[in-house]
Amino acid sequence: MDISEFLQQELNNRKSKGLLRRLYPAIANKKGKIFTGKKWLYDFASNDYLGLAEQGLHINPTASGAKASRLLSGNRSSFQNAEKALAQRKKKQACLFFSSGYSANVSIIPAMLKEKDAAFLDKACHASIIDGVRLSNAKMLRFRHNDAGHLESIIRKNRHKFKNAMIITESLFSMDGDFAPLSKIKKIAREKDCWLYVDDAHSTGIWEINTKGIDILVGTFGKAFGLWGAYVCGSKKLIDYLTNFARGFVFSTALPPFFYDEIKYRIEYIKDHPQLITKLKENIDCFTKQLGGKHSSQIIPIILGETEQAVKLSRFLNRKGFFVPAIRPPTVPQKTARLRISITTHHNRIELEKLARLIRDKANG
Ligand SMILES: Cc1ncc(COP(=O)(O)O)c(C=O)c1O
């Protein structure tokens, strides 16, 4: 088939299902608002939970690029200082940075699992985790979202068929906004001879989880840290191993040197400004109370089912001044199209209450 014909066919196919993704203009972002070319909207789509993305860099860049992978261009003390600071914060022996969370997951999982191994992963795990397992050639066995009982029964039936096995979950789920039952999962991992891999992307910097019993802890700096890049924390031996075998580390240019200083600065900044988390929690409470319920994280899904319903509500809110894009399959499972409300410290009571009221009124007909 001609390449152009192939591309058009695939795009048309997506479009016919109402699932075509398009880049929309974001001409400016400012303090929780986004300008899309027509008007300023309150931004409820951003993962800048603590409002740090607009802070600007605090460290004067002395070099613009890392020049090569760290294995080639050398390991500066600033790299090691930042990784050490994060390892300490996460109560792990060591840490290694990657250029993105996606790259971390698709590099670390295949470094850990091989053909004769198994990955037991939560059904709601992020695409980068799924891609990592696919790349590893290990058997992928998925358990019902946050259902430790189901995980245990799948492991009981299958663990003996594989050499090594790893349970993979997120700590705070990106599209559902709920926390994994980590203590139960840790117990299963311990008892059933499985390694435990936790992606802490949406929790990092806000909800500090108990990292004891987690063998591989991954997270990103693109959410609450307001930057980009990612990390893995674990034992010293794990980091030595990944320095050798994680292809996204070995074969990719390192993050720019100034980035490491900036990360170290932000680790301290978040630690020294607990009021940011207090404010975020107040905003979550304010929004969820108005919506008539309770929710324990900054990610609040409004599940509508069909794609058209989610798109319709998103457009309605847009007309009312709120930016809340619809999240559609394949990002979420079929028939669970939703609005994903992302609360940040930038929001204020008036806009939170107004958004909640608009959603509640629509839900009530
Ligand atoms: C759970 C999870 N892991 C990894 C990623 C990818 O991180 P990054 O945006 O740094 O590539 C995301 C992105 O949203 C995520 O939600």
The ligand as an ORCA input file, in Angstrom:
! r2SCAN-3c Opt
* xyz 0 1
  C       2.068      6.852     35.525
  C       2.885      7.553     34.491
  N       4.123      7.107     34.229
  C       4.903      7.685     33.307
  C       4.456      8.789     32.609
  C       5.352      9.409     31.579
  O       6.067     10.427     32.178
  P       6.735     11.570     31.294
  O       5.633     12.531     30.989
  O       7.805     12.124     32.165
  O       7.279     10.916     30.072
  C       3.186      9.314     32.855
  C       2.731     10.502     32.119
  O       1.700     11.040     32.298
  C       2.368      8.681     33.820
  O       1.149      9.119     34.072
*
